[in-house]
């Protein structure tokens, strides 16, 4: 699974497979924690990421929502800048 971005110990990835299920989403790992986030709503669909990590991911994903959807739709890897 390609890494799309890394920041503050968070690693954002997305599967590139026609078998990947809807809704459009991305995966986040943070040490021993993990989460799956819906691209449209930015809500965590599954996982156990701490609240602060979830807030950072939502802030980052909000800034890059169009890029994340583009990656999902085209199934083409692009690197997205980290949260600064």
N, CA, C and O atoms as a DFTB+ gen file, in Angstrom:
336 C
 N C O
     1  1       0.853      -1.159       0.000
     2  2       0.000       0.000       0.000
     3  2       0.905       1.230       0.000
     4  3       1.668       1.429       0.945
     5  1       0.832       2.054      -1.042
     6  2       1.701       3.233      -1.134
     7  2       1.430       4.260      -0.027
     8  3       0.287       4.485       0.371
     9  1       2.505       4.867       0.451
    10  2       2.405       5.935       1.445
    11  2       2.145       7.242       0.708
    12  3       2.912       7.635      -0.171
    13  1       1.065       7.903       1.073
    14  2       0.668       9.160       0.437
    15  2       1.296      10.348       1.155
    16  3       1.687      11.330       0.524
    17  1       1.389      10.250       2.494
    18  2       1.953      11.347       3.281
    19  2       2.382      10.830       4.654
    20  3       1.890       9.810       5.136
    21  1       3.317      11.564       5.270
    22  2       3.777      11.286       6.634
    23  2       3.962      12.601       7.360
    24  3       4.528      13.547       6.813
    25  1       3.486      12.662       8.589
    26  2       3.696      13.845       9.420
    27  2       3.355      13.510      10.863
    28  3       2.430      12.743      11.129
    29  1       4.101      14.085      11.787
    30  2       3.889      13.915      13.232
    31  2       3.712      12.450      13.649
    32  3       2.957      12.154      14.574
    33  1       4.397      11.552      12.976
    34  2       4.299      10.130      13.304
    35  2       3.125       9.420      12.661
    36  3       2.978       8.208      12.811
    37  1       2.291      10.153      11.950
    38  2       1.145       9.578      11.243
    39  2       1.577       9.173       9.839
    40  3       2.288       9.918       9.164
    41  1       1.154       8.009       9.405
    42  2       1.469       7.524       8.064
    43  2       0.145       7.284       7.341
    44  3      -0.678       6.481       7.780
    45  1      -0.048       7.993       6.222
    46  2      -1.291       7.907       5.453
    47  2      -1.034       7.069       4.207
    48  3      -0.089       7.313       3.456
    49  1      -1.911       6.059       4.002
    50  2      -1.761       5.146       2.862
    51  2      -3.110       4.954       2.191
    52  3      -4.161       5.223       2.772
    53  1      -3.050       4.476       0.935
    54  2      -4.269       4.127       0.230
    55  2      -3.996       2.905      -0.631
    56  3      -2.973       2.832      -1.312
    57  1      -4.912       1.949      -0.596
    58  2      -4.788       0.775      -1.452
    59  2      -5.086       1.166      -2.893
    60  3      -5.912       2.041      -3.153
    61  1      -4.412       0.516      -3.813
    62  2      -4.681       0.706      -5.236
    63  2      -5.096      -0.629      -5.804
    64  3      -4.265      -1.415      -6.260
    65  1      -6.394      -0.879      -5.773
    66  2      -6.915      -2.160      -6.222
    67  2      -8.366      -1.967      -6.634
    68  3      -9.129      -1.289      -5.946
    69  1      -8.739      -2.556      -7.741
    70  2     -10.128      -2.457      -8.181
    71  2     -11.062      -3.166      -7.209
    72  3     -12.268      -2.921      -7.209
    73  1     -10.507      -4.041      -6.384
    74  2     -11.320      -4.766      -5.411
    75  2     -11.544      -3.973      -4.126
    76  3     -12.310      -4.406      -3.265
    77  1     -10.890      -2.820      -3.982
    78  2     -11.046      -2.021      -2.761
    79  2     -12.495      -1.528      -2.676
    80  3     -13.066      -1.075      -3.668
    81  1     -13.059      -1.620      -1.518
    82  2     -14.477      -1.350      -1.318
    83  2     -14.768       0.131      -1.128
    84  3     -13.902       0.909      -0.726
    85  1     -16.008       0.502      -1.426
    86  2     -16.504       1.845      -1.174
    87  2     -16.986       1.919       0.262
    88  3     -17.235       0.867       0.849
    89  1     -17.132       3.079       0.864
    90  2     -16.922       4.399       0.290
    91  2     -15.430       4.709       0.148
    92  3     -14.590       4.050       0.762
    93  1     -15.108       5.720      -0.670
    94  2     -13.711       6.122      -0.822
    95  2     -13.095       6.437       0.544
    96  3     -13.681       7.162       1.348
    97  1     -11.911       5.886       0.792
    98  2     -11.292       6.030       2.108
    99  2      -9.780       5.909       2.018
   100  3      -9.225       5.523       0.989
   101  1      -9.127       6.251       3.131
   102  2      -7.682       6.085       3.244
   103  2      -7.374       5.509       4.614
   104  3      -8.193       5.578       5.532
   105  1      -6.182       4.940       4.740
   106  2      -5.747       4.272       5.961
   107  2      -4.677       5.111       6.650
   108  3      -3.857       5.749       5.990
   109  1      -4.691       5.106       7.977
   110  2      -3.708       5.846       8.761
   111  2      -3.153       4.926       9.838
   112  3      -3.899       4.215      10.511
   113  1      -1.844       4.949       9.990
   114  2      -1.235       4.244      11.115
   115  2      -0.457       5.264      11.948
   116  3       0.080       6.247      11.438
   117  1      -0.422       4.984      13.244
   118  2       0.246       5.873      14.196
   119  2       0.739       4.976      15.323
   120  3       0.008       4.687      16.271
   121  1       1.993       4.539      15.206
   122  2       2.520       3.582      16.172
   123  2       1.708       2.306      16.134
   124  3       1.588       1.669      15.087
   125  1       1.150       1.931      17.274
   126  2       0.357       0.705      17.359
   127  2      -1.112       0.927      16.994
   128  3      -1.899      -0.020      16.994
   129  1      -1.481       2.158      16.685
   130  2      -2.871       2.502      16.370
   131  2      -3.093       2.545      14.868
   132  3      -2.154       2.715      14.089
   133  1      -4.356       2.388      14.474
   134  2      -4.705       2.441      13.055
   135  2      -6.119       2.982      12.908
   136  3      -6.931       2.910      13.831
   137  1      -6.395       3.524      11.729
   138  2      -7.744       4.011      11.446
   139  2      -7.994       4.058       9.958
   140  3      -7.062       4.128       9.156
   141  1      -9.264       4.017       9.599
   142  2      -9.695       4.147       8.209
   143  2     -10.662       5.320       8.168
   144  3     -11.637       5.359       8.918
   145  1     -10.381       6.287       7.274
   146  2     -11.161       7.516       7.200
   147  2     -11.896       7.649       5.876
   148  3     -11.325       7.407       4.812
   149  1     -13.159       8.031       5.945
   150  2     -13.975       8.309       4.773
   151  2     -13.491       9.628       4.166
   152  3     -13.366      10.625       4.878
   153  1     -13.222       9.642       2.875
   154  2     -12.706      10.851       2.224
   155  2     -13.745      11.969       2.221
   156  3     -13.389      13.133       2.404
   157  1     -15.014      11.644       2.017
   158  2     -16.045      12.679       1.920
   159  2     -16.403      13.287       3.273
   160  3     -16.531      14.506       3.389
   161  1     -16.564      12.459       4.280
   162  2     -17.010      12.960       5.581
   163  2     -15.855      13.250       6.541
   164  3     -16.021      13.980       7.518
   165  1     -14.686      12.672       6.256
   166  2     -13.493      12.765       7.092
   167  2     -13.681      12.109       8.467
   168  3     -12.905      12.359       9.389
   169  1     -14.692      11.288       8.594
   170  2     -14.934      10.569       9.834
   171  2     -14.173       9.246       9.824
   172  3     -14.000       8.627       8.775
   173  1     -13.724       8.826      10.991
   174  2     -13.055       7.538      11.100
   175  2     -14.117       6.441      11.054
   176  3     -15.016       6.400      11.895
   177  1     -14.006       5.555      10.067
   178  2     -14.972       4.480       9.884
   179  2     -14.630       3.274      10.747
   180  3     -15.520       2.571      11.224
   181  1     -13.347       3.039      10.945
   182  2     -12.860       1.930      11.759
   183  2     -11.563       2.379      12.413
   184  3     -10.874       3.262      11.903
   185  1     -11.236       1.769      13.540
   186  2      -9.926       1.997      14.118
   187  2      -9.945       2.482      15.549
   188  3     -10.989       2.616      16.188
   189  1      -8.731       2.739      16.023
   190  2      -8.541       3.119      17.414
   191  2      -7.553       4.275      17.577
   192  3      -6.902       4.389      18.615
   193  1      -7.438       5.140      16.553
   194  2      -6.526       6.282      16.664
   195  2      -6.959       7.191      17.812
   196  3      -8.153       7.422      18.004
   197  1      -6.001       7.705      18.572
   198  2      -6.327       8.666      19.630
   199  2      -6.988       9.924      19.052
   200  3      -6.783      10.262      17.886
   201  1      -7.769      10.597      19.866
   202  2      -8.523      11.778      19.425
   203  2      -7.630      12.852      18.805
   204  3      -8.000      13.447      17.793
   205  1      -6.453      13.112      19.399
   206  2      -5.558      14.140      18.856
   207  2      -5.076      13.758      17.453
   208  3      -5.003      14.613      16.570
   209  1      -4.748      12.488      17.246
   210  2      -4.319      12.016      15.922
   211  2      -5.466      12.143      14.921
   212  3      -5.248      12.525      13.771
   213  1      -6.679      11.827      15.352
   214  2      -7.840      11.974      14.470
   215  2      -8.025      13.430      14.054
   216  3      -8.323      13.717      12.894
   217  1      -7.848      14.337      14.994
   218  2      -8.001      15.766      14.692
   219  2      -6.954      16.226      13.681
   220  3      -7.272      16.986      12.766
   221  1      -5.711      15.776      13.836
   222  2      -4.656      16.135      12.883
   223  2      -4.968      15.588      11.491
   224  3      -4.777      16.278      10.489
   225  1      -5.445      14.356      11.435
   226  2      -5.790      13.749      10.149
   227  2      -6.944      14.503       9.494
   228  3      -6.909      14.757       8.290
   229  1      -7.952      14.859      10.260
   230  2      -9.082      15.599       9.682
   231  2      -8.646      16.963       9.155
   232  3      -9.114      17.408       8.107
   233  1      -7.752      17.620       9.883
   234  2      -7.242      18.916       9.416
   235  2      -6.491      18.740       8.098
   236  3      -6.726      19.478       7.140
   237  1      -5.585      17.758       8.053
   238  2      -4.801      17.494       6.846
   239  2      -5.704      17.090       5.686
   240  3      -5.583      17.629       4.586
   241  1      -6.609      16.143       5.927
   242  2      -7.480      15.638       4.863
   243  2      -8.417      16.730       4.357
   244  3      -8.750      16.755       3.172
   245  1      -8.844      17.626       5.235
   246  2      -9.681      18.735       4.808
   247  2      -8.969      19.633       3.808
   248  3      -9.583      20.158       2.879
   249  1      -7.673      19.803       4.007
   250  2      -6.861      20.620       3.092
   251  2      -6.610      19.911       1.767
   252  3      -6.348      20.563       0.757
   253  1      -6.688      18.576       1.762
   254  2      -6.304      17.794       0.577
   255  2      -7.406      16.850       0.098
   256  3      -7.134      15.839      -0.550
   257  1      -8.637      17.188       0.421
   258  2      -9.776      16.326       0.091
   259  2      -9.853      16.045      -1.414
   260  3     -10.079      14.904      -1.817
   261  1      -9.669      17.077      -2.244
   262  2      -9.743      16.897      -3.700
   263  2      -8.643      15.962      -4.192
   264  3      -8.889      15.112      -5.048
   265  1      -7.432      16.113      -3.657
   266  2      -6.326      15.239      -4.052
   267  2      -6.598      13.793      -3.643
   268  3      -6.329      12.869      -4.409
   269  1      -7.129      13.598      -2.440
   270  2      -7.432      12.247      -1.972
   271  2      -8.486      11.591      -2.862
   272  3      -8.366      10.416      -3.209
   273  1      -9.518      12.352      -3.229
   274  2     -10.557      11.796      -4.103
   275  2      -9.986      11.473      -5.483
   276  3     -10.350      10.465      -6.089
   277  1      -9.105      12.319      -5.970
   278  2      -8.466      12.106      -7.268
   279  2      -7.636      10.812      -7.258
   280  3      -7.679      10.035      -8.212
   281  1      -6.892      10.592      -6.186
   282  2      -6.106       9.363      -6.057
   283  2      -7.043       8.157      -6.069
   284  3      -6.776       7.170      -6.755
   285  1      -8.139       8.232      -5.313
   286  2      -9.093       7.120      -5.253
   287  2      -9.689       6.856      -6.636
   288  3      -9.748       5.708      -7.079
   289  1     -10.130       7.917      -7.320
   290  2     -10.802       7.759      -8.610
   291  2      -9.878       7.247      -9.702
   292  3     -10.261       6.374     -10.481
   293  1      -8.672       7.780      -9.764
   294  2      -7.746       7.424     -10.839
   295  2      -6.854       6.241     -10.502
   296  3      -6.230       5.661     -11.391
   297  1      -6.786       5.873      -9.209
   298  2      -5.914       4.794      -8.759
   299  2      -4.472       5.044      -9.187
   300  3      -3.755       4.131      -9.595
   301  1      -4.065       6.323      -9.079
   302  2      -2.700       6.732      -9.407
   303  2      -2.079       7.392      -8.178
   304  3      -2.665       8.284      -7.565
   305  1      -0.907       6.940      -7.844
   306  2      -0.210       7.452      -6.672
   307  2       0.313       8.862      -6.903
   308  3       0.931       9.152      -7.928
   309  1       0.056       9.732      -5.935
   310  2       0.724      11.035      -5.866
   311  2       1.072      11.271      -4.400
   312  3       0.360      10.824      -3.501
   313  1       2.152      11.962      -4.177
   314  2       2.565      12.327      -2.810
   315  2       1.837      13.613      -2.434
   316  3       1.817      14.571      -3.207
   317  1       1.242      13.629      -1.250
   318  2       0.543      14.813      -0.757
   319  2       1.375      15.426       0.360
   320  3       1.851      14.709       1.240
   321  1       1.558      16.745       0.337
   322  2       2.386      17.392       1.362
   323  2       1.860      17.125       2.771
   324  3       0.656      16.956       2.967
   325  1       2.763      17.088       3.746
   326  2       2.345      16.863       5.136
   327  2       1.664      18.090       5.723
   328  3       1.709      19.176       5.146
   329  1       1.043      17.905       6.860
   330  2       0.464      18.995       7.625
   331  2       1.611      19.813       8.217
   332  3       2.559      19.254       8.769
   333  1       1.521      21.116       8.100
   334  2       2.586      21.967       8.644
   335  2       2.061      22.870       9.729
   336  3       2.819      23.654      10.299
